[in-house]
Amino acid sequence: MKELSKRTKTFTDSVIRRMTRIANEYDAINLSQGFHDFDPPKEILNRLEQVAHEDSDYSSPQAVRVLN
């Protein structure tokens, strides 16, 4: 492939592109882009509805545990 420019030489793939490649490699569900082609299970939707009204920070480790 032809080099685009010297400035882009050090650029790497985004995390989303890497996760997409890995998901494709393992025939996994790719949650990194949000383009699902199926309805989520009702149990997950119900639990998400419950935790949406709780006082937790979505970026904290506690928020991940809330969904379990």
N, CA, C, O and CB atoms as a CASP TS submission, in Angstrom:
PFRMAT TS
TARGET T0000
AUTHOR 0000-0000-0000
METHOD Language model
MODEL 1
PARENT N/A
ATOM      1  N   MET     1       0.842  -1.176   0.000  1.00  0.00           N
ATOM      2  CA  MET     1       0.000   0.000   0.000  1.00  0.00           C
ATOM      3  C   MET     1       0.889   1.242   0.000  1.00  0.00           C
ATOM      4  O   MET     1       1.898   1.294   0.703  1.00  0.00           O
ATOM      5  CB  MET     1      -0.959  -0.003   1.219  1.00  0.00           C
ATOM      6  N   LYS     2       0.516   2.209  -0.771  1.00  0.00           N
ATOM      7  CA  LYS     2       1.279   3.453  -0.875  1.00  0.00           C
ATOM      8  C   LYS     2       1.193   4.239   0.440  1.00  0.00           C
ATOM      9  O   LYS     2       0.125   4.361   1.039  1.00  0.00           O
ATOM     10  CB  LYS     2       0.758   4.313  -2.057  1.00  0.00           C
ATOM     11  N   GLU     3       2.339   4.767   0.868  1.00  0.00           N
ATOM     12  CA  GLU     3       2.379   5.561   2.098  1.00  0.00           C
ATOM     13  C   GLU     3       1.591   6.854   1.914  1.00  0.00           C
ATOM     14  O   GLU     3       1.770   7.563   0.923  1.00  0.00           O
ATOM     15  CB  GLU     3       3.839   5.873   2.501  1.00  0.00           C
ATOM     16  N   LEU     4       0.709   7.158   2.885  1.00  0.00           N
ATOM     17  CA  LEU     4      -0.114   8.364   2.793  1.00  0.00           C
ATOM     18  C   LEU     4       0.688   9.624   3.065  1.00  0.00           C
ATOM     19  O   LEU     4       0.653  10.570   2.278  1.00  0.00           O
ATOM     20  CB  LEU     4      -1.272   8.280   3.762  1.00  0.00           C
ATOM     21  N   SER     5       1.397   9.639   4.158  1.00  0.00           N
ATOM     22  CA  SER     5       2.247  10.769   4.506  1.00  0.00           C
ATOM     23  C   SER     5       3.118  10.358   5.673  1.00  0.00           C
ATOM     24  O   SER     5       2.851   9.366   6.350  1.00  0.00           O
ATOM     25  CB  SER     5       1.408  12.035   4.848  1.00  0.00           C
ATOM     26  N   LYS     6       4.157  11.131   5.898  1.00  0.00           N
ATOM     27  CA  LYS     6       5.051  10.819   7.018  1.00  0.00           C
ATOM     28  C   LYS     6       4.338  10.984   8.355  1.00  0.00           C
ATOM     29  O   LYS     6       4.639  10.272   9.313  1.00  0.00           O
ATOM     30  CB  LYS     6       6.294  11.714   6.975  1.00  0.00           C
ATOM     31  N   ARG     7       3.394  11.922   8.422  1.00  0.00           N
ATOM     32  CA  ARG     7       2.676  12.155   9.689  1.00  0.00           C
ATOM     33  C   ARG     7       1.789  10.972  10.071  1.00  0.00           C
ATOM     34  O   ARG     7       1.597  10.705  11.257  1.00  0.00           O
ATOM     35  CB  ARG     7       1.822  13.421   9.586  1.00  0.00           C
ATOM     36  N   THR     8       1.259  10.275   9.102  1.00  0.00           N
ATOM     37  CA  THR     8       0.358   9.157   9.418  1.00  0.00           C
ATOM     38  C   THR     8       1.103   7.842   9.633  1.00  0.00           C
ATOM     39  O   THR     8       0.487   6.824   9.948  1.00  0.00           O
ATOM     40  CB  THR     8      -0.658   8.983   8.304  1.00  0.00           C
ATOM     41  N   LYS     9       2.409   7.860   9.468  1.00  0.00           N
ATOM     42  CA  LYS     9       3.209   6.637   9.595  1.00  0.00           C
ATOM     43  C   LYS     9       3.061   5.984  10.976  1.00  0.00           C
ATOM     44  O   LYS     9       3.077   4.757  11.080  1.00  0.00           O
ATOM     45  CB  LYS     9       4.680   6.951   9.329  1.00  0.00           C
ATOM     46  N   THR    10       2.920   6.776  12.018  1.00  0.00           N
ATOM     47  CA  THR    10       2.851   6.234  13.378  1.00  0.00           C
ATOM     48  C   THR    10       1.421   5.985  13.856  1.00  0.00           C
ATOM     49  O   THR    10       1.224   5.506  14.973  1.00  0.00           O
ATOM     50  CB  THR    10       3.538   7.175  14.335  1.00  0.00           C
ATOM     51  N   PHE    11       0.427   6.299  13.035  1.00  0.00           N
ATOM     52  CA  PHE    11      -0.957   6.073  13.443  1.00  0.00           C
ATOM     53  C   PHE    11      -1.229   4.576  13.551  1.00  0.00           C
ATOM     54  O   PHE    11      -0.705   3.775  12.776  1.00  0.00           O
ATOM     55  CB  PHE    11      -1.938   6.733  12.445  1.00  0.00           C
ATOM     56  N   THR    12      -2.047   4.221  14.516  1.00  0.00           N
ATOM     57  CA  THR    12      -2.455   2.819  14.677  1.00  0.00           C
ATOM     58  C   THR    12      -3.967   2.724  14.532  1.00  0.00           C
ATOM     59  O   THR    12      -4.668   3.735  14.504  1.00  0.00           O
ATOM     60  CB  THR    12      -1.997   2.251  16.059  1.00  0.00           C
ATOM     61  N   ASP    13      -4.453   1.500  14.441  1.00  0.00           N
ATOM     62  CA  ASP    13      -5.897   1.287  14.380  1.00  0.00           C
ATOM     63  C   ASP    13      -6.557   1.773  15.661  1.00  0.00           C
ATOM     64  O   ASP    13      -5.941   1.773  16.727  1.00  0.00           O
ATOM     65  CB  ASP    13      -6.220  -0.198  14.145  1.00  0.00           C
ATOM     66  N   SER    14      -7.799   2.183  15.548  1.00  0.00           N
ATOM     67  CA  SER    14      -8.559   2.555  16.742  1.00  0.00           C
ATOM     68  C   SER    14      -8.918   1.285  17.511  1.00  0.00           C
ATOM     69  O   SER    14      -8.867   0.179  16.975  1.00  0.00           O
ATOM     70  CB  SER    14      -9.846   3.361  16.365  1.00  0.00           C
ATOM     71  N   VAL    15      -9.276   1.470  18.765  1.00  0.00           N
ATOM     72  CA  VAL    15      -9.701   0.340  19.594  1.00  0.00           C
ATOM     73  C   VAL    15     -10.916  -0.341  18.969  1.00  0.00           C
ATOM     74  O   VAL    15     -11.012  -1.568  18.978  1.00  0.00           O
ATOM     75  CB  VAL    15     -10.025   0.809  21.034  1.00  0.00           C
ATOM     76  N   ILE    16     -11.833   0.441  18.432  1.00  0.00           N
ATOM     77  CA  ILE    16     -13.045  -0.133  17.828  1.00  0.00           C
ATOM     78  C   ILE    16     -12.682  -1.008  16.633  1.00  0.00           C
ATOM     79  O   ILE    16     -13.249  -2.088  16.465  1.00  0.00           O
ATOM     80  CB  ILE    16     -14.021   0.987  17.393  1.00  0.00           C
ATOM     81  N   ARG    17     -11.759  -0.562  15.813  1.00  0.00           N
ATOM     82  CA  ARG    17     -11.352  -1.382  14.658  1.00  0.00           C
ATOM     83  C   ARG    17     -10.682  -2.667  15.115  1.00  0.00           C
ATOM     84  O   ARG    17     -10.922  -3.731  14.544  1.00  0.00           O
ATOM     85  CB  ARG    17     -10.399  -0.594  13.738  1.00  0.00           C
ATOM     86  N   ARG    18      -9.840  -2.577  16.147  1.00  0.00           N
ATOM     87  CA  ARG    18      -9.190  -3.792  16.663  1.00  0.00           C
ATOM     88  C   ARG    18     -10.210  -4.751  17.245  1.00  0.00           C
ATOM     89  O   ARG    18     -10.141  -5.956  16.999  1.00  0.00           O
ATOM     90  CB  ARG    18      -8.146  -3.436  17.728  1.00  0.00           C
ATOM     91  N   MET    19     -11.159  -4.230  18.015  1.00  0.00           N
ATOM     92  CA  MET    19     -12.183  -5.100  18.607  1.00  0.00           C
ATOM     93  C   MET    19     -13.045  -5.739  17.522  1.00  0.00           C
ATOM     94  O   MET    19     -13.443  -6.897  17.651  1.00  0.00           O
ATOM     95  CB  MET    19     -13.070  -4.305  19.586  1.00  0.00           C
ATOM     96  N   THR    20     -13.333  -5.007  16.467  1.00  0.00           N
ATOM     97  CA  THR    20     -14.104  -5.558  15.351  1.00  0.00           C
ATOM     98  C   THR    20     -13.326  -6.696  14.699  1.00  0.00           C
ATOM     99  O   THR    20     -13.895  -7.745  14.397  1.00  0.00           O
ATOM    100  CB  THR    20     -14.432  -4.457  14.307  1.00  0.00           C
ATOM    101  N   ARG    21     -12.047  -6.497  14.486  1.00  0.00           N
ATOM    102  CA  ARG    21     -11.227  -7.544  13.882  1.00  0.00           C
ATOM    103  C   ARG    21     -11.202  -8.793  14.762  1.00  0.00           C
ATOM    104  O   ARG    21     -11.317  -9.909  14.257  1.00  0.00           O
ATOM    105  CB  ARG    21      -9.799  -7.033  13.645  1.00  0.00           C
ATOM    106  N   ILE    22     -11.051  -8.610  16.075  1.00  0.00           N
ATOM    107  CA  ILE    22     -11.025  -9.743  16.999  1.00  0.00           C
ATOM    108  C   ILE    22     -12.381 -10.444  17.031  1.00  0.00           C
ATOM    109  O   ILE    22     -12.440 -11.673  17.012  1.00  0.00           O
ATOM    110  CB  ILE    22     -10.633  -9.277  18.412  1.00  0.00           C
ATOM    111  N   ALA    23     -13.453  -9.686  17.078  1.00  0.00           N
ATOM    112  CA  ALA    23     -14.803 -10.288  17.081  1.00  0.00           C
ATOM    113  C   ALA    23     -15.021 -11.110  15.810  1.00  0.00           C
ATOM    114  O   ALA    23     -15.572 -12.209  15.866  1.00  0.00           O
ATOM    115  CB  ALA    23     -15.897  -9.185  17.199  1.00  0.00           C
ATOM    116  N   ASN    24     -14.592 -10.578  14.673  1.00  0.00           N
ATOM    117  CA  ASN    24     -14.736 -11.315  13.418  1.00  0.00           C
ATOM    118  C   ASN    24     -13.899 -12.591  13.423  1.00  0.00           C
ATOM    119  O   ASN    24     -14.335 -13.629  12.927  1.00  0.00           O
ATOM    120  CB  ASN    24     -14.336 -10.432  12.235  1.00  0.00           C
ATOM    121  N   GLU    25     -12.704 -12.506  13.981  1.00  0.00           N
ATOM    122  CA  GLU    25     -11.810 -13.668  14.025  1.00  0.00           C
ATOM    123  C   GLU    25     -12.412 -14.816  14.826  1.00  0.00           C
ATOM    124  O   GLU    25     -12.259 -15.980  14.455  1.00  0.00           O
ATOM    125  CB  GLU    25     -10.464 -13.275  14.622  1.00  0.00           C
ATOM    126  N   TYR    26     -13.098 -14.491  15.926  1.00  0.00           N
ATOM    127  CA  TYR    26     -13.653 -15.512  16.809  1.00  0.00           C
ATOM    128  C   TYR    26     -15.148 -15.732  16.612  1.00  0.00           C
ATOM    129  O   TYR    26     -15.782 -16.445  17.390  1.00  0.00           O
ATOM    130  CB  TYR    26     -13.392 -15.141  18.235  1.00  0.00           C
ATOM    131  N   ASP    27     -15.715 -15.116  15.563  1.00  0.00           N
ATOM    132  CA  ASP    27     -17.141 -15.211  15.289  1.00  0.00           C
ATOM    133  C   ASP    27     -17.959 -14.833  16.534  1.00  0.00           C
ATOM    134  O   ASP    27     -18.935 -15.496  16.887  1.00  0.00           O
ATOM    135  CB  ASP    27     -17.500 -16.634  14.820  1.00  0.00           C
ATOM    136  N   ALA    28     -17.528 -13.750  17.178  1.00  0.00           N
ATOM    137  CA  ALA    28     -18.154 -13.284  18.411  1.00  0.00           C
ATOM    138  C   ALA    28     -19.121 -12.144  18.119  1.00  0.00           C
ATOM    139  O   ALA    28     -19.111 -11.572  17.029  1.00  0.00           O
ATOM    140  CB  ALA    28     -17.088 -12.834  19.422  1.00  0.00           C
ATOM    141  N   ILE    29     -19.946 -11.824  19.091  1.00  0.00           N
ATOM    142  CA  ILE    29     -20.833 -10.672  18.987  1.00  0.00           C
ATOM    143  C   ILE    29     -19.994  -9.426  19.208  1.00  0.00           C
ATOM    144  O   ILE    29     -19.309  -9.308  20.224  1.00  0.00           O
ATOM    145  CB  ILE    29     -22.016 -10.755  20.016  1.00  0.00           C
ATOM    146  N   ASN    30     -20.042  -8.509  18.276  1.00  0.00           N
ATOM    147  CA  ASN    30     -19.235  -7.290  18.346  1.00  0.00           C
ATOM    148  C   ASN    30     -20.030  -6.196  19.044  1.00  0.00           C
ATOM    149  O   ASN    30     -20.927  -5.593  18.455  1.00  0.00           O
ATOM    150  CB  ASN    30     -18.799  -6.829  16.929  1.00  0.00           C
ATOM    151  N   LEU    31     -19.692  -5.945  20.306  1.00  0.00           N
ATOM    152  CA  LEU    31     -20.376  -4.908  21.075  1.00  0.00           C
ATOM    153  C   LEU    31     -19.664  -3.561  20.980  1.00  0.00           C
ATOM    154  O   LEU    31     -20.141  -2.573  21.539  1.00  0.00           O
ATOM    155  CB  LEU    31     -20.488  -5.328  22.531  1.00  0.00           C
ATOM    156  N   SER    32     -18.537  -3.506  20.285  1.00  0.00           N
ATOM    157  CA  SER    32     -17.760  -2.275  20.249  1.00  0.00           C
ATOM    158  C   SER    32     -18.367  -1.206  19.359  1.00  0.00           C
ATOM    159  O   SER    32     -18.075  -0.026  19.552  1.00  0.00           O
ATOM    160  CB  SER    32     -16.374  -2.569  19.789  1.00  0.00           C
ATOM    161  N   GLN    33     -19.201  -1.568  18.390  1.00  0.00           N
ATOM    162  CA  GLN    33     -19.751  -0.573  17.482  1.00  0.00           C
ATOM    163  C   GLN    33     -21.240  -0.310  17.681  1.00  0.00           C
ATOM    164  O   GLN    33     -21.750   0.712  17.222  1.00  0.00           O
ATOM    165  CB  GLN    33     -19.513  -1.001  16.079  1.00  0.00           C
ATOM    166  N   GLY    34     -21.924  -1.187  18.338  1.00  0.00           N
ATOM    167  CA  GLY    34     -23.332  -0.948  18.611  1.00  0.00           C
ATOM    168  C   GLY    34     -24.270  -1.227  17.448  1.00  0.00           C
ATOM    169  O   GLY    34     -25.398  -0.735  17.442  1.00  0.00           O
ATOM    170  N   PHE    35     -23.834  -1.996  16.471  1.00  0.00           N
ATOM    171  CA  PHE    35     -24.677  -2.318  15.318  1.00  0.00           C
ATOM    172  C   PHE    35     -25.237  -3.731  15.444  1.00  0.00           C
ATOM    173  O   PHE    35     -24.967  -4.589  14.603  1.00  0.00           O
ATOM    174  CB  PHE    35     -23.880  -2.175  14.005  1.00  0.00           C
ATOM    175  N   HIS    36     -26.000  -3.966  16.473  1.00  0.00           N
ATOM    176  CA  HIS    36     -26.540  -5.317  16.644  1.00  0.00           C
ATOM    177  C   HIS    36     -27.657  -5.573  15.630  1.00  0.00           C
ATOM    178  O   HIS    36     -28.322  -4.643  15.173  1.00  0.00           O
ATOM    179  CB  HIS    36     -27.065  -5.517  18.088  1.00  0.00           C
ATOM    180  N   ASP    37     -27.847  -6.829  15.293  1.00  0.00           N
ATOM    181  CA  ASP    37     -28.889  -7.195  14.334  1.00  0.00           C
ATOM    182  C   ASP    37     -29.895  -8.148  14.964  1.00  0.00           C
ATOM    183  O   ASP    37     -30.492  -8.979  14.281  1.00  0.00           O
ATOM    184  CB  ASP    37     -28.269  -7.832  13.085  1.00  0.00           C
ATOM    185  N   PHE    38     -30.073  -8.019  16.264  1.00  0.00           N
ATOM    186  CA  PHE    38     -31.014  -8.864  16.994  1.00  0.00           C
ATOM    187  C   PHE    38     -31.533  -8.082  18.189  1.00  0.00           C
ATOM    188  O   PHE    38     -30.902  -7.129  18.644  1.00  0.00           O
ATOM    189  CB  PHE    38     -30.346 -10.202  17.447  1.00  0.00           C
ATOM    190  N   ASP    39     -32.678  -8.490  18.686  1.00  0.00           N
ATOM    191  CA  ASP    39     -33.225  -7.856  19.885  1.00  0.00           C
ATOM    192  C   ASP    39     -32.525  -8.436  21.115  1.00  0.00           C
ATOM    193  O   ASP    39     -32.330  -9.649  21.199  1.00  0.00           O
ATOM    194  CB  ASP    39     -34.773  -8.064  19.975  1.00  0.00           C
ATOM    195  N   PRO    40     -32.148  -7.587  22.062  1.00  0.00           N
ATOM    196  CA  PRO    40     -31.531  -8.106  23.284  1.00  0.00           C
ATOM    197  C   PRO    40     -32.533  -8.953  24.060  1.00  0.00           C
ATOM    198  O   PRO    40     -33.739  -8.733  23.956  1.00  0.00           O
ATOM    199  CB  PRO    40     -31.007  -6.950  24.167  1.00  0.00           C
ATOM    200  N   PRO    41     -32.045  -9.922  24.840  1.00  0.00           N
ATOM    201  CA  PRO    41     -32.943 -10.718  25.675  1.00  0.00           C
ATOM    202  C   PRO    41     -33.718  -9.829  26.646  1.00  0.00           C
ATOM    203  O   PRO    41     -33.179  -8.848  27.159  1.00  0.00           O
ATOM    204  CB  PRO    41     -32.152 -11.783  26.450  1.00  0.00           C
ATOM    205  N   LYS    42     -34.960 -10.168  26.892  1.00  0.00           N
ATOM    206  CA  LYS    42     -35.823  -9.386  27.794  1.00  0.00           C
ATOM    207  C   LYS    42     -35.208  -9.223  29.176  1.00  0.00           C
ATOM    208  O   LYS    42     -35.343  -8.169  29.799  1.00  0.00           O
ATOM    209  CB  LYS    42     -37.190 -10.047  27.921  1.00  0.00           C
ATOM    210  N   GLU    43     -34.525 -10.273  29.661  1.00  0.00           N
ATOM    211  CA  GLU    43     -33.923 -10.208  30.996  1.00  0.00           C
ATOM    212  C   GLU    43     -32.906  -9.070  31.082  1.00  0.00           C
ATOM    213  O   GLU    43     -32.839  -8.366  32.090  1.00  0.00           O
ATOM    214  CB  GLU    43     -33.249 -11.548  31.346  1.00  0.00           C
ATOM    215  N   ILE    44     -32.121  -8.895  30.026  1.00  0.00           N
ATOM    216  CA  ILE    44     -31.122  -7.825  30.019  1.00  0.00           C
ATOM    217  C   ILE    44     -31.802  -6.469  29.965  1.00  0.00           C
ATOM    218  O   ILE    44     -31.408  -5.548  30.681  1.00  0.00           O
ATOM    219  CB  ILE    44     -30.158  -7.986  28.829  1.00  0.00           C
ATOM    220  N   LEU    45     -32.813  -6.336  29.130  1.00  0.00           N
ATOM    221  CA  LEU    45     -33.531  -5.060  29.046  1.00  0.00           C
ATOM    222  C   LEU    45     -34.186  -4.703  30.376  1.00  0.00           C
ATOM    223  O   LEU    45     -34.146  -3.548  30.801  1.00  0.00           O
ATOM    224  CB  LEU    45     -34.592  -5.116  27.941  1.00  0.00           C
ATOM    225  N   ASN    46     -34.784  -5.682  31.027  1.00  0.00           N
ATOM    226  CA  ASN    46     -35.424  -5.440  32.324  1.00  0.00           C
ATOM    227  C   ASN    46     -34.404  -4.997  33.367  1.00  0.00           C
ATOM    228  O   ASN    46     -34.654  -4.069  34.136  1.00  0.00           O
ATOM    229  CB  ASN    46     -36.153  -6.702  32.806  1.00  0.00           C
ATOM    230  N   ARG    47     -33.245  -5.672  33.387  1.00  0.00           N
ATOM    231  CA  ARG    47     -32.217  -5.313  34.369  1.00  0.00           C
ATOM    232  C   ARG    47     -31.635  -3.931  34.070  1.00  0.00           C
ATOM    233  O   ARG    47     -31.379  -3.155  34.991  1.00  0.00           O
ATOM    234  CB  ARG    47     -31.095  -6.368  34.382  1.00  0.00           C
ATOM    235  N   LEU    48     -31.428  -3.624  32.804  1.00  0.00           N
ATOM    236  CA  LEU    48     -30.927  -2.296  32.440  1.00  0.00           C
ATOM    237  C   LEU    48     -31.901  -1.197  32.857  1.00  0.00           C
ATOM    238  O   LEU    48     -31.495  -0.121  33.295  1.00  0.00           O
ATOM    239  CB  LEU    48     -30.674  -2.221  30.933  1.00  0.00           C
ATOM    240  N   GLU    49     -33.188  -1.491  32.713  1.00  0.00           N
ATOM    241  CA  GLU    49     -34.199  -0.518  33.140  1.00  0.00           C
ATOM    242  C   GLU    49     -34.103  -0.276  34.648  1.00  0.00           C
ATOM    243  O   GLU    49     -34.233   0.859  35.107  1.00  0.00           O
ATOM    244  CB  GLU    49     -35.620  -1.008  32.764  1.00  0.00           C
ATOM    245  N   GLN    50     -33.876  -1.338  35.414  1.00  0.00           N
ATOM    246  CA  GLN    50     -33.753  -1.204  36.867  1.00  0.00           C
ATOM    247  C   GLN    50     -32.529  -0.370  37.247  1.00  0.00           C
ATOM    248  O   GLN    50     -32.635   0.556  38.051  1.00  0.00           O
ATOM    249  CB  GLN    50     -33.668  -2.588  37.523  1.00  0.00           C
ATOM    250  N   VAL    51     -31.375  -0.693  36.677  1.00  0.00           N
ATOM    251  CA  VAL    51     -30.146  -0.014  37.087  1.00  0.00           C
ATOM    252  C   VAL    51     -30.051   1.406  36.538  1.00  0.00           C
ATOM    253  O   VAL    51     -29.273   2.212  37.050  1.00  0.00           O
ATOM    254  CB  VAL    51     -28.943  -0.811  36.637  1.00  0.00           C
ATOM    255  N   ALA    52     -30.823   1.722  35.515  1.00  0.00           N
ATOM    256  CA  ALA    52     -30.800   3.080  34.962  1.00  0.00           C
ATOM    257  C   ALA    52     -31.268   4.099  35.980  1.00  0.00           C
ATOM    258  O   ALA    52     -30.908   5.273  35.898  1.00  0.00           O
ATOM    259  CB  ALA    52     -31.667   3.163  33.713  1.00  0.00           C
ATOM    260  N   HIS    53     -32.058   3.665  36.929  1.00  0.00           N
ATOM    261  CA  HIS    53     -32.604   4.580  37.932  1.00  0.00           C
ATOM    262  C   HIS    53     -31.837   4.543  39.248  1.00  0.00           C
ATOM    263  O   HIS    53     -32.185   5.255  40.190  1.00  0.00           O
ATOM    264  CB  HIS    53     -34.053   4.253  38.188  1.00  0.00           C
ATOM    265  N   GLU    54     -30.802   3.722  39.318  1.00  0.00           N
ATOM    266  CA  GLU    54     -29.975   3.659  40.519  1.00  0.00           C
ATOM    267  C   GLU    54     -28.874   4.708  40.437  1.00  0.00           C
ATOM    268  O   GLU    54     -28.555   5.203  39.356  1.00  0.00           O
ATOM    269  CB  GLU    54     -29.371   2.247  40.700  1.00  0.00           C
ATOM    270  N   ASP    55     -28.304   5.036  41.574  1.00  0.00           N
ATOM    271  CA  ASP    55     -27.250   6.045  41.632  1.00  0.00           C
ATOM    272  C   ASP    55     -25.891   5.381  41.459  1.00  0.00           C
ATOM    273  O   ASP    55     -25.230   5.035  42.439  1.00  0.00           O
ATOM    274  CB  ASP    55     -27.308   6.824  42.966  1.00  0.00           C
ATOM    275  N   SER    56     -25.475   5.206  40.199  1.00  0.00           N
ATOM    276  CA  SER    56     -24.150   4.651  39.940  1.00  0.00           C
ATOM    277  C   SER    56     -23.542   5.343  38.720  1.00  0.00           C
ATOM    278  O   SER    56     -24.258   5.825  37.842  1.00  0.00           O
ATOM    279  CB  SER    56     -24.224   3.113  39.724  1.00  0.00           C
ATOM    280  N   ASP    57     -22.236   5.381  38.682  1.00  0.00           N
ATOM    281  CA  ASP    57     -21.499   6.009  37.593  1.00  0.00           C
ATOM    282  C   ASP    57     -21.228   4.952  36.535  1.00  0.00           C
ATOM    283  O   ASP    57     -20.643   3.911  36.834  1.00  0.00           O
ATOM    284  CB  ASP    57     -20.169   6.656  38.101  1.00  0.00           C
ATOM    285  N   TYR    58     -21.644   5.208  35.311  1.00  0.00           N
ATOM    286  CA  TYR    58     -21.516   4.209  34.259  1.00  0.00           C
ATOM    287  C   TYR    58     -20.071   3.832  33.963  1.00  0.00           C
ATOM    288  O   TYR    58     -19.827   2.760  33.410  1.00  0.00           O
ATOM    289  CB  TYR    58     -22.166   4.710  33.008  1.00  0.00           C
ATOM    290  N   SER    59     -19.113   4.671  34.310  1.00  0.00           N
ATOM    291  CA  SER    59     -17.718   4.370  33.983  1.00  0.00           C
ATOM    292  C   SER    59     -16.968   3.746  35.147  1.00  0.00           C
ATOM    293  O   SER    59     -15.771   3.479  35.039  1.00  0.00           O
ATOM    294  CB  SER    59     -17.008   5.626  33.543  1.00  0.00           C
ATOM    295  N   SER    60     -17.648   3.512  36.246  1.00  0.00           N
ATOM    296  CA  SER    60     -16.968   2.936  37.400  1.00  0.00           C
ATOM    297  C   SER    60     -17.060   1.415  37.382  1.00  0.00           C
ATOM    298  O   SER    60     -17.977   0.862  36.774  1.00  0.00           O
ATOM    299  CB  SER    60     -17.561   3.486  38.701  1.00  0.00           C
ATOM    300  N   PRO    61     -16.122   0.729  38.040  1.00  0.00           N
ATOM    301  CA  PRO    61     -16.189  -0.737  38.120  1.00  0.00           C
ATOM    302  C   PRO    61     -17.476  -1.211  38.802  1.00  0.00           C
ATOM    303  O   PRO    61     -17.969  -2.298  38.497  1.00  0.00           O
ATOM    304  CB  PRO    61     -14.971  -1.279  38.878  1.00  0.00           C
ATOM    305  N   GLN    62     -18.022  -0.414  39.715  1.00  0.00           N
ATOM    306  CA  GLN    62     -19.261  -0.793  40.383  1.00  0.00           C
ATOM    307  C   GLN    62     -20.412  -0.899  39.404  1.00  0.00           C
ATOM    308  O   GLN    62     -21.286  -1.751  39.567  1.00  0.00           O
ATOM    309  CB  GLN    62     -19.600   0.204  41.470  1.00  0.00           C
ATOM    310  N   ALA    63     -20.428  -0.052  38.392  1.00  0.00           N
ATOM    311  CA  ALA    63     -21.513  -0.079  37.411  1.00  0.00           C
ATOM    312  C   ALA    63     -21.522  -1.385  36.642  1.00  0.00           C
ATOM    313  O   ALA    63     -22.590  -1.887  36.293  1.00  0.00           O
ATOM    314  CB  ALA    63     -21.391   1.092  36.444  1.00  0.00           C
ATOM    315  N   VAL    64     -20.360  -1.943  36.373  1.00  0.00           N
ATOM    316  CA  VAL    64     -20.282  -3.216  35.669  1.00  0.00           C
ATOM    317  C   VAL    64     -20.856  -4.325  36.556  1.00  0.00           C
ATOM    318  O   VAL    64     -21.580  -5.197  36.075  1.00  0.00           O
ATOM    319  CB  VAL    64     -18.814  -3.534  35.266  1.00  0.00           C
ATOM    320  N   ARG    65     -20.535  -4.287  37.833  1.00  0.00           N
ATOM    321  CA  ARG    65     -21.040  -5.310  38.758  1.00  0.00           C
ATOM    322  C   ARG    65     -22.545  -5.234  38.947  1.00  0.00           C
ATOM    323  O   ARG    65     -23.181  -6.250  39.227  1.00  0.00           O
ATOM    324  CB  ARG    65     -20.360  -5.176  40.101  1.00  0.00           C
ATOM    325  N   VAL    66     -23.125  -4.054  38.799  1.00  0.00           N
ATOM    326  CA  VAL    66     -24.566  -3.867  38.979  1.00  0.00           C
ATOM    327  C   VAL    66     -25.346  -4.731  37.985  1.00  0.00           C
ATOM    328  O   VAL    66     -26.424  -5.227  38.315  1.00  0.00           O
ATOM    329  CB  VAL    66     -24.945  -2.379  38.809  1.00  0.00           C
ATOM    330  N   LEU    67     -24.826  -4.911  36.803  1.00  0.00           N
ATOM    331  CA  LEU    67     -25.526  -5.680  35.780  1.00  0.00           C
ATOM    332  C   LEU    67     -25.493  -7.184  36.030  1.00  0.00           C
ATOM    333  O   LEU    67     -26.262  -7.928  35.422  1.00  0.00           O
ATOM    334  CB  LEU    67     -24.933  -5.387  34.437  1.00  0.00           C
ATOM    335  N   ASN    68     -24.627  -7.630  36.904  1.00  0.00           N
ATOM    336  CA  ASN    68     -24.528  -9.080  37.184  1.00  0.00           C
ATOM    337  C   ASN    68     -25.656  -9.556  38.065  1.00  0.00           C
ATOM    338  O   ASN    68     -25.724 -10.740  38.395  1.00  0.00           O
ATOM    339  CB  ASN    68     -23.194  -9.412  37.847  1.00  0.00           C
TER
END
